[in-house]
């Protein structure tokens, strides 16, 4: 899969292996032209584009848990301001 192939490019057994791989002209050209992107950026965009509703639900749950642990006086009002259902 594309994920596995890109993940392999971010994990090298040693610094020497990393240098050897990126010293190859073809590999450096891929990096220079932007064909290779950091996984966190590439797959974050995919999540946001393809699973926006699920990601919103996840973030809302995390925010609620975090804010609940902070002893905020008017927690329901604060939480209602953290999440809107407006258009994307």
C-alpha positions, 0 to 999 in steps of 0.5 A, spaced: 500 500 500 502 507 499 502 508 506 506 502 507 511 504 502 511 511 505 512 509 512 518 505 509 521 511 507 521 514 514 524 508 518 531 506 516 535 501 521 541 506 521 543 513 519 547 510 514 542 507 511 538 513 511 544 517 508 545 512 503 537 512 500 537 519 500 544 520 496 541 516 490 539 521 485 532 518 483 530 519 490 533 526 491 529 528 485 522 525 488 523 529 494 525 535 490 519 535 486 514 534 492 512 527 490 514 525 497 511 528 502 511 527 510 506 522 512 503 526 517 501 531 512 499 527 507 495 522 511 492 528 515 489 531 509 486 525 507 483 524 514 480 531 513 477 530 506 474 523 507 472 523 514 471 530 516 465 528 520 468 522 524 474 527 525 470 532 528 466 527 533 473 525 535 476 532 536 469 534 540 470 528 544 477 530 546 475 537 547 470 535 552 474 530 556 480 535 556 475 541 558 471 537 563 478 535 567 479 543 568 473 544 572 470 550 568 464 553 571 460 553 565 462 547 561 456 546 557 456 553 554 464 553 553 463 546 549 457 549 545 462 554 543 467 549 541 463 546 536 459 548 530 455 545 525 456 550 519 458 548 512 465 546 511 
